[in-house]
């Protein structure tokens, strides 16, 4: 039995009722996590866990099942951290308390296997996409968020649907390169936070990028998005973070312990 503390990272599940295979994959993943002995120490949810979130009063059987599954893991002793993405930035303290998770600022530095590691969702580093950066600045403004949350729920849902359609249309016309992170911004963030490892999601381009910063080796590990037949996570259990790809539905090959 492996007694080394285990930490897991996932992002970009875009959970919604319209993708039941992914939702079931997530529930199965949490069930496997719950069976680990000893318990997984930490689980980091690095943004876009939900496809849409228009406020903590947006509740239904689907959202209740997700929060209940997370709560069961938290009650077993796993510390769960939730970082906002560009889809679920309105997740608030009420949901966090119900699901047993702690909201985590973007960016945040954590210690992982004795190393300082920078965690981000990743969208703030896509600086070449100027239109998106303006939109991001607006949606992260507390005053804008307060105005949105004051709207009736049905109006918020209609607005979210409109924004999603606009985003899809706009992104289809953009050069792929500008929707990826800006290399210089990656280096700037890592220098600013004095780290040599960065973990993020958002771009849906899973990979391990070897870098050099001020003459020292560094790396950027990018989580992948979850799809009906494919998923990604990062596991760290004493030997540094490892990016993993696995199939959905889950098979015995994916283990947490």
Secondary structure as UniProt FT lines:
FT   STRAND          7..10
FT   TURN            17..18
FT   HELIX           20..34
FT   STRAND          42..45
FT   TURN            56..57
FT   HELIX           61..75
FT   TURN            76..77
FT   STRAND          79..83
FT   TURN            89..90
FT   HELIX           93..99
FT   STRAND          101..104
FT   STRAND          108..112
FT   TURN            113..114
FT   STRAND          115..119
FT   HELIX           123..125
FT   TURN            127..128
FT   HELIX           130..139
FT   HELIX           142..149
FT   HELIX           153..172
FT   HELIX           176..179
FT   HELIX           183..192
FT   TURN            193..194
FT   STRAND          197..200
FT   STRAND          207..213
FT   TURN            214..215
FT   STRAND          216..222
FT   TURN            228..229
FT   STRAND          230..236
FT   STRAND          241..247
FT   TURN            252..253
//
